[in-house]
Amino acid sequence: MNMVDISRKRYTTKHYDKSKKIPADQIEALCTILQNSPSSVNTQPWHFVIVGSDAGRDKILPAIPDFNHPRVQDSSHTVVMCVRDNIDEAYMQHLVDQEDKDGRFQTAEDKQRQSEALHFFVNVKSPTPKDQYEWMCKQVYIALGNLLFAAAGMGIDSTAIEGFDSAKIDEILGLKEKGLKSVVVATLGYRAENDSNAKRPKSRLPQDEIFTFL
């Protein structure tokens, strides 16, 4: 299946087949895809909690509204996608040191230039803590898009969920103590036979309405 076909066939799953589980090697592949997701100036301001056990699902259910319980209970895995509390000086140094470790710089001057660029963009995007939080959330949604599309390419169904109690899930998972905050949840698995959304045609605005070519 090519990428255009994937985009046409992927949809939001409403009902999962609880008996079908995603193989461990495919979960590992999806984790690698999340790890490799792009972010502004490579800030990677995220953390992903992978819930793949019944105990884990039961643990987070109190933070999920009743209408979304089936998505979490019956799917194979749930991913809680989080942002950091902030991008501070220590974290920026950590990022640049990791890039250095990974061989991205040929000279000390290259490393210094990257550090300066990182500081510049973080400062531009962070005039207030709220601005920085919103900027970090945008990076997480890039990762979410990668996850949903990659999963579809692997024959795995998915659902993006914003209908949850972020404060409650933060409390349950102890995220505040870890300097994290939940942003969005995604469930992964395989559609049930009675998933009515699978039978509905995809609906999108026409291209002549959403594209301008110059």
Phi and psi in degrees as GROMACS dihedral restraints (atoms count N, CA, C in turn):
[ dihedral_restraints ]
;  ai    aj    ak    al  type     phi  dphi    fc
    3     4     5     6     1   -86.0    20    10
    4     5     6     7     1   174.5    20    10
    6     7     8     9     1   -65.7    20    10
    7     8     9    10     1   -35.0    20    10
    9    10    11    12     1   -65.1    20    10
   10    11    12    13     1   -42.8    20    10
   12    13    14    15     1   -62.0    20    10
   13    14    15    16     1   -40.9    20    10
   15    16    17    18     1   -59.5    20    10
   16    17    18    19     1   -44.2    20    10
   18    19    20    21     1   -63.8    20    10
   19    20    21    22     1   -31.7    20    10
   21    22    23    24     1   -78.3    20    10
   22    23    24    25     1   -31.5    20    10
   24    25    26    27     1   -97.1    20    10
   25    26    27    28     1   -21.3    20    10
   27    28    29    30     1   -69.3    20    10
   28    29    30    31     1   140.1    20    10
   30    31    32    33     1  -149.4    20    10
   31    32    33    34     1   170.6    20    10
   33    34    35    36     1   -82.8    20    10
   34    35    36    37     1   116.7    20    10
   36    37    38    39     1   -78.4    20    10
   37    38    39    40     1   132.4    20    10
   39    40    41    42     1  -101.3    20    10
   40    41    42    43     1   -30.7    20    10
   42    43    44    45     1  -135.0    20    10
   43    44    45    46     1   126.6    20    10
   45    46    47    48     1  -105.1    20    10
   46    47    48    49     1   156.3    20    10
   48    49    50    51     1   -89.6    20    10
   49    50    51    52     1   104.7    20    10
   51    52    53    54     1   -61.7    20    10
   52    53    54    55     1   -23.7    20    10
   54    55    56    57     1   -77.4    20    10
   55    56    57    58     1   -13.4    20    10
   57    58    59    60     1  -101.8    20    10
   58    59    60    61     1   125.7    20    10
   60    61    62    63     1  -115.9    20    10
   61    62    63    64     1   145.4    20    10
   63    64    65    66     1   -74.7    20    10
   64    65    66    67     1   128.9    20    10
   66    67    68    69     1   -58.9    20    10
   67    68    69    70     1   149.4    20    10
   69    70    71    72     1   -58.6    20    10
   70    71    72    73     1   -37.1    20    10
   72    73    74    75     1   -67.9    20    10
   73    74    75    76     1   -29.6    20    10
   75    76    77    78     1   -77.2    20    10
   76    77    78    79     1   -34.2    20    10
   78    79    80    81     1   -63.0    20    10
   79    80    81    82     1   -42.1    20    10
   81    82    83    84     1   -60.6    20    10
   82    83    84    85     1   -41.3    20    10
   84    85    86    87     1   -64.0    20    10
   85    86    87    88     1   -42.1    20    10
   87    88    89    90     1   -66.5    20    10
   88    89    90    91     1   -34.9    20    10
   90    91    92    93     1   -63.5    20    10
   91    92    93    94     1   -39.8    20    10
   93    94    95    96     1   -64.8    20    10
   94    95    96    97     1   -39.5    20    10
   96    97    98    99     1   -63.6    20    10
   97    98    99   100     1   -42.2    20    10
   99   100   101   102     1   -61.8    20    10
  100   101   102   103     1   -44.0    20    10
  102   103   104   105     1   -59.1    20    10
  103   104   105   106     1   -36.6    20    10
  105   106   107   108     1   -91.4    20    10
  106   107   108   109     1     6.3    20    10
  108   109   110   111     1   -62.4    20    10
  109   110   111   112     1   144.5    20    10
  111   112   113   114     1   -74.4    20    10
  112   113   114   115     1   151.9    20    10
  114   115   116   117     1  -148.5    20    10
  115   116   117   118     1   155.9    20    10
  117   118   119   120     1   -58.5    20    10
  118   119   120   121     1   128.4    20    10
  120   121   122   123     1    42.3    20    10
  121   122   123   124     1    34.6    20    10
  123   124   125   126     1    57.2    20    10
  124   125   126   127     1    36.2    20    10
  126   127   128   129     1   -72.1    20    10
  127   128   129   130     1   -27.9    20    10
  129   130   131   132     1    45.0    20    10
  130   131   132   133     1    55.6    20    10
  132   133   134   135     1   -84.9    20    10
  133   134   135   136     1    40.6    20    10
  135   136   137   138     1  -128.1    20    10
  136   137   138   139     1   166.9    20    10
  138   139   140   141     1  -150.4    20    10
  139   140   141   142     1   143.4    20    10
  141   142   143   144     1  -123.3    20    10
  142   143   144   145     1   123.6    20    10
  144   145   146   147     1   -97.6    20    10
  145   146   147   148     1   116.7    20    10
  147   148   149   150     1   -98.1    20    10
  148   149   150   151     1   114.9    20    10
  150   151   152   153     1  -104.5    20    10
  151   152   153   154     1   112.9    20    10
  153   154   155   156     1  -129.5    20    10
  154   155   156   157     1     8.6    20    10
  156   157   158   159     1  -119.9    20    10
  157   158   159   160     1   157.9    20    10
  159   160   161   162     1   -61.6    20    10
  160   161   162   163     1   -38.3    20    10
  162   163   164   165     1   -62.7    20    10
  163   164   165   166     1   -40.8    20    10
  165   166   167   168     1   -66.2    20    10
  166   167   168   169     1   -41.4    20    10
  168   169   170   171     1   -63.4    20    10
  169   170   171   172     1   -45.1    20    10
  171   172   173   174     1   -61.0    20    10
  172   173   174   175     1   -33.9    20    10
  174   175   176   177     1   -65.6    20    10
  175   176   177   178     1   -40.7    20    10
  177   178   179   180     1   -90.8    20    10
  178   179   180   181     1   -10.9    20    10
  180   181   182   183     1   -56.9    20    10
  181   182   183   184     1   -35.7    20    10
  183   184   185   186     1   -59.4    20    10
  184   185   186   187     1   -19.2    20    10
  186   187   188   189     1   -94.3    20    10
  187   188   189   190     1    -0.4    20    10
  189   190   191   192     1  -108.0    20    10
  190   191   192   193     1   125.5    20    10
  192   193   194   195     1   -59.6    20    10
  193   194   195   196     1   153.2    20    10
  195   196   197   198     1   -52.2    20    10
  196   197   198   199     1   -40.2    20    10
  198   199   200   201     1   -67.0    20    10
  199   200   201   202     1   -18.7    20    10
  201   202   203   204     1  -102.1    20    10
  202   203   204   205     1    -1.3    20    10
  204   205   206   207     1   -54.5    20    10
  205   206   207   208     1   -44.7    20    10
  207   208   209   210     1   -59.9    20    10
  208   209   210   211     1   -34.7    20    10
  210   211   212   213     1   -62.6    20    10
  211   212   213   214     1   -39.1    20    10
  213   214   215   216     1   -81.9    20    10
  214   215   216   217     1   -44.3    20    10
  216   217   218   219     1   -67.2    20    10
  217   218   219   220     1   -36.5    20    10
  219   220   221   222     1   -99.7    20    10
  220   221   222   223     1   -14.4    20    10
  222   223   224   225     1   -74.6    20    10
  223   224   225   226     1   166.6    20    10
  225   226   227   228     1   -76.4    20    10
  226   227   228   229     1   -44.9    20    10
  228   229   230   231     1  -141.0    20    10
  229   230   231   232     1   151.2    20    10
  231   232   233   234     1  -123.7    20    10
  232   233   234   235     1   135.1    20    10
  234   235   236   237     1  -113.4    20    10
  235   236   237   238     1   119.1    20    10
  237   238   239   240     1   -95.1    20    10
  238   239   240   241     1   115.4    20    10
  240   241   242   243     1  -100.3    20    10
  241   242   243   244     1   124.9    20    10
  243   244   245   246     1  -123.4    20    10
  244   245   246   247     1   158.9    20    10
  246   247   248   249     1  -113.8    20    10
  247   248   249   250     1   161.8    20    10
  249   250   251   252     1   -72.6    20    10
  250   251   252   253     1   161.4    20    10
  252   253   254   255     1   -61.5    20    10
  253   254   255   256     1   -39.9    20    10
  255   256   257   258     1  -165.2    20    10
  256   257   258   259     1   166.9    20    10
  258   259   260   261     1  -106.3    20    10
  259   260   261   262     1    95.0    20    10
  261   262   263   264     1   -99.1    20    10
  262   263   264   265     1  -177.8    20    10
  264   265   266   267     1   -61.4    20    10
  265   266   267   268     1   -42.4    20    10
  267   268   269   270     1   -63.0    20    10
  268   269   270   271     1   -39.6    20    10
  270   271   272   273     1   -69.7    20    10
  271   272   273   274     1   -40.3    20    10
  273   274   275   276     1   -61.9    20    10
  274   275   276   277     1   -39.9    20    10
  276   277   278   279     1   -64.7    20    10
  277   278   279   280     1   -38.8    20    10
  279   280   281   282     1   -60.9    20    10
  280   281   282   283     1   -42.7    20    10
  282   283   284   285     1   -62.1    20    10
  283   284   285   286     1   -47.7    20    10
  285   286   287   288     1   -66.6    20    10
  286   287   288   289     1   -38.7    20    10
  288   289   290   291     1   -63.4    20    10
  289   290   291   292     1   -37.6    20    10
  291   292   293   294     1   -67.0    20    10
  292   293   294   295     1   -41.0    20    10
  294   295   296   297     1   -61.8    20    10
  295   296   297   298     1   -38.8    20    10
  297   298   299   300     1   -64.2    20    10
  298   299   300   301     1   -45.2    20    10
  300   301   302   303     1   -60.1    20    10
  301   302   303   304     1   -35.8    20    10
  303   304   305   306     1   -83.2    20    10
  304   305   306   307     1     3.6    20    10
  306   307   308   309     1    83.2    20    10
  307   308   309   310     1    25.0    20    10
  309   310   311   312     1   -83.4    20    10
  310   311   312   313     1   -11.6    20    10
  312   313   314   315     1  -116.6    20    10
  313   314   315   316     1   135.4    20    10
  315   316   317   318     1   -89.5    20    10
  316   317   318   319     1   -26.5    20    10
  318   319   320   321     1  -137.9    20    10
  319   320   321   322     1   166.7    20    10
  321   322   323   324     1   -64.1    20    10
  322   323   324   325     1   -31.2    20    10
  324   325   326   327     1   -66.3    20    10
  325   326   327   328     1   -38.0    20    10
  327   328   329   330     1   -60.5    20    10
  328   329   330   331     1   -43.3    20    10
  330   331   332   333     1   -63.9    20    10
  331   332   333   334     1   -40.7    20    10
  333   334   335   336     1   -65.3    20    10
  334   335   336   337     1   -41.4    20    10
  336   337   338   339     1   -63.4    20    10
  337   338   339   340     1   -40.5    20    10
  339   340   341   342     1   -64.8    20    10
  340   341   342   343     1   -40.7    20    10
  342   343   344   345     1   -61.1    20    10
  343   344   345   346     1   -42.6    20    10
  345   346   347   348     1   -65.7    20    10
  346   347   348   349     1   -41.4    20    10
  348   349   350   351     1   -64.4    20    10
  349   350   351   352     1   -42.6    20    10
  351   352   353   354     1   -60.3    20    10
  352   353   354   355     1   -48.2    20    10
  354   355   356   357     1   -60.5    20    10
  355   356   357   358     1   -41.2    20    10
  357   358   359   360     1   -60.0    20    10
  358   359   360   361     1   -51.4    20    10
  360   361   362   363     1   -69.4    20    10
  361   362   363   364     1   -37.9    20    10
  363   364   365   366     1   -62.2    20    10
  364   365   366   367     1   -41.4    20    10
  366   367   368   369     1   -67.1    20    10
  367   368   369   370     1   -40.3    20    10
  369   370   371   372     1   -62.4    20    10
  370   371   372   373     1   -40.2    20    10
  372   373   374   375     1   -87.1    20    10
  373   374   375   376     1     0.3    20    10
  375   376   377   378     1  -130.3    20    10
  376   377   378   379     1    49.9    20    10
  378   379   380   381     1   -63.7    20    10
  379   380   381   382     1   -25.7    20    10
  381   382   383   384     1  -137.2    20    10
  382   383   384   385     1   159.5    20    10
  384   385   386   387     1   -57.2    20    10
  385   386   387   388     1   -35.9    20    10
  387   388   389   390     1   -63.6    20    10
  388   389   390   391     1   -42.3    20    10
  390   391   392   393     1   -62.5    20    10
  391   392   393   394     1   -42.4    20    10
  393   394   395   396     1   -65.6    20    10
  394   395   396   397     1   -40.6    20    10
  396   397   398   399     1   -60.2    20    10
  397   398   399   400     1   -46.3    20    10
  399   400   401   402     1   -64.7    20    10
  400   401   402   403     1   -37.9    20    10
  402   403   404   405     1   -64.1    20    10
  403   404   405   406     1   -43.4    20    10
  405   406   407   408     1   -63.9    20    10
  406   407   408   409     1   -39.2    20    10
  408   409   410   411     1   -60.4    20    10
  409   410   411   412     1   -37.7    20    10
  411   412   413   414     1   -59.9    20    10
  412   413   414   415     1   -37.4    20    10
  414   415   416   417     1   -67.5    20    10
  415   416   417   418     1   -38.1    20    10
  417   418   419   420     1   -64.3    20    10
  418   419   420   421     1   -37.1    20    10
  420   421   422   423     1   -70.1    20    10
  421   422   423   424     1   -27.6    20    10
  423   424   425   426     1   -62.7    20    10
  424   425   426   427     1   -45.0    20    10
  426   427   428   429     1   -63.2    20    10
  427   428   429   430     1   -38.5    20    10
  429   430   431   432     1   -60.0    20    10
  430   431   432   433     1   -45.9    20    10
  432   433   434   435     1   -59.6    20    10
  433   434   435   436     1   -42.8    20    10
  435   436   437   438     1   -58.6    20    10
  436   437   438   439     1   -44.9    20    10
  438   439   440   441     1   -62.4    20    10
  439   440   441   442     1   -48.6    20    10
  441   442   443   444     1   -63.1    20    10
  442   443   444   445     1   -42.8    20    10
  444   445   446   447     1   -70.6    20    10
  445   446   447   448     1   -43.2    20    10
  447   448   449   450     1   -64.1    20    10
  448   449   450   451     1   -42.2    20    10
  450   451   452   453     1   -59.0    20    10
  451   452   453   454     1   -44.7    20    10
  453   454   455   456     1   -60.6    20    10
  454   455   456   457     1   -38.9    20    10
  456   457   458   459     1   -65.0    20    10
  457   458   459   460     1   -22.7    20    10
  459   460   461   462     1   -96.0    20    10
  460   461   462   463     1     6.2    20    10
  462   463   464   465     1    79.0    20    10
  463   464   465   466     1    19.6    20    10
  465   466   467   468     1  -105.8    20    10
  466   467   468   469     1   131.3    20    10
  468   469   470   471     1   -85.6    20    10
  469   470   471   472     1   160.8    20    10
  471   472   473   474     1  -154.9    20    10
  472   473   474   475     1   162.4    20    10
  474   475   476   477     1  -144.1    20    10
  475   476   477   478     1   124.9    20    10
  477   478   479   480     1   -87.0    20    10
  478   479   480   481     1   132.6    20    10
  480   481   482   483     1  -126.6    20    10
  481   482   483   484     1   117.2    20    10
  483   484   485   486     1  -103.4    20    10
  484   485   486   487     1   -10.6    20    10
  486   487   488   489     1   -80.9    20    10
  487   488   489   490     1    78.8    20    10
  489   490   491   492     1  -154.9    20    10
  490   491   492   493     1   163.6    20    10
  492   493   494   495     1   -91.0    20    10
  493   494   495   496     1    99.9    20    10
  495   496   497   498     1   -61.5    20    10
  496   497   498   499     1   -44.1    20    10
  498   499   500   501     1   -61.9    20    10
  499   500   501   502     1   -39.2    20    10
  501   502   503   504     1   -68.6    20    10
  502   503   504   505     1   -43.6    20    10
  504   505   506   507     1   -68.8    20    10
  505   506   507   508     1   -32.6    20    10
  507   508   509   510     1   -61.8    20    10
  508   509   510   511     1   -41.5    20    10
  510   511   512   513     1   -66.9    20    10
  511   512   513   514     1   -45.7    20    10
  513   514   515   516     1   -60.9    20    10
  514   515   516   517     1   -42.9    20    10
  516   517   518   519     1   -91.2    20    10
  517   518   519   520     1     0.8    20    10
  519   520   521   522     1    62.8    20    10
  520   521   522   523     1    36.2    20    10
  522   523   524   525     1   -71.9    20    10
  523   524   525   526     1   -36.9    20    10
  525   526   527   528     1   -59.5    20    10
  526   527   528   529     1   -40.7    20    10
  528   529   530   531     1   -66.4    20    10
  529   530   531   532     1   -21.4    20    10
  531   532   533   534     1   -95.3    20    10
  532   533   534   535     1     4.5    20    10
  534   535   536   537     1    73.1    20    10
  535   536   537   538     1    33.5    20    10
  537   538   539   540     1  -129.6    20    10
  538   539   540   541     1   160.7    20    10
  540   541   542   543     1  -143.5    20    10
  541   542   543   544     1   132.0    20    10
  543   544   545   546     1   -70.9    20    10
  544   545   546   547     1   144.9    20    10
  546   547   548   549     1  -121.4    20    10
  547   548   549   550     1   -48.2    20    10
  549   550   551   552     1  -153.2    20    10
  550   551   552   553     1   155.6    20    10
  552   553   554   555     1  -120.8    20    10
  553   554   555   556     1   145.0    20    10
  555   556   557   558     1  -130.9    20    10
  556   557   558   559     1   134.7    20    10
  558   559   560   561     1  -105.4    20    10
  559   560   561   562     1   147.6    20    10
  561   562   563   564     1  -133.2    20    10
  562   563   564   565     1   141.8    20    10
  564   565   566   567     1   171.1    20    10
  565   566   567   568     1  -145.8    20    10
  567   568   569   570     1  -131.8    20    10
  568   569   570   571     1   132.3    20    10
  570   571   572   573     1   -58.3    20    10
  571   572   573   574     1   147.2    20    10
  573   574   575   576     1   -82.2    20    10
  574   575   576   577     1   160.6    20    10
  576   577   578   579     1   -59.5    20    10
  577   578   579   580     1   -32.5    20    10
  579   580   581   582     1   -95.2    20    10
  580   581   582   583     1    17.7    20    10
  582   583   584   585     1   -72.7    20    10
  583   584   585   586     1    99.9    20    10
  585   586   587   588     1   -63.9    20    10
  586   587   588   589     1   -27.2    20    10
  588   589   590   591     1   -65.3    20    10
  589   590   591   592     1   -25.1    20    10
  591   592   593   594     1   -67.9    20    10
  592   593   594   595     1   -23.8    20    10
  594   595   596   597     1   -93.7    20    10
  595   596   597   598     1   -10.9    20    10
  597   598   599   600     1   -82.0    20    10
  598   599   600   601     1   141.4    20    10
  600   601   602   603     1   -68.7    20    10
  601   602   603   604     1   148.4    20    10
  603   604   605   606     1   -68.3    20    10
  604   605   606   607     1   139.6    20    10
  606   607   608   609     1  -121.2    20    10
  607   608   609   610     1   119.2    20    10
  609   610   611   612     1  -138.8    20    10
  610   611   612   613     1   151.3    20    10
  612   613   614   615     1   -63.1    20    10
  613   614   615   616     1   148.5    20    10
  615   616   617   618     1   -66.2    20    10
  616   617   618   619     1   152.2    20    10
  618   619   620   621     1   -61.0    20    10
  619   620   621   622     1   -35.6    20    10
  621   622   623   624     1   -68.2    20    10
  622   623   624   625     1   -11.7    20    10
  624   625   626   627     1   -92.5    20    10
  625   626   627   628     1   -26.9    20    10
  627   628   629   630     1  -111.7    20    10
  628   629   630   631     1    -4.8    20    10
  630   631   632   633     1  -120.0    20    10
  631   632   633   634     1   140.2    20    10
  633   634   635   636     1  -124.1    20    10
  634   635   636   637     1   125.2    20    10
  636   637   638   639     1  -107.6    20    10
  637   638   639   640     1   128.1    20    10
